Amino acid sequence: MPVALDLDEHPVLGVEGDPAEVARVARWVVGQVLVLHPPSEVEVLVLGRVGWMGGLVRAPHVSSAGADGLHSLADEVRRRDPGPPTT
């Protein structure tokens, strides 16, 4: 069953479960994003190994992150959503 996801409202998507099923679903989701959006509109950041992606990894939308990339991602998330105000 198709599911619509507003990427502006929900910019991070995670998939969990059986590794083979996760890879299959993730390839499908990433493929849809790559086909429906130009690189100027969306970036696909892969955390961890990219082997499950097959040829999708060569798309201009895709980048991967090691430890430095994870820190940069965390900084970007905090910049975009600083959380509830503190008193």
Residue, then its C-alpha position, 0 to 999 in steps of 0.5 A: m500500500p503506497v504511503a505519502l510522506d511530506l519530506d519537509e515535515h519529516p526529513v528523516l526516515g528510518v526503516e527497521g526489521d529483518p535485514a533483507e526486508v529492510a534493504r528491499v524497502a529502503r531501496w524502493v523508498v530511495g529509488q522513489v525519492l531519486v526518481l521523483h525529486p532532483p538533487s537540488e530538492v533532496e539529499v539522501l544521506v546514508l548512515g553506515r554501509v551503502g552496499w545494500m543500495g546497489g547502483l542507487v549509490r551512484a545517484p547525485h542525490v546520495s552521500s554517506a557519512g562516517a563519524d564526522g558526517l554523523h556529528s555534522l548531521a546532529d549539528e544540523v538537526r539541532r540547528r533546525d530544531p533546537g527543541p523546547p525552550t528552556t527556562 
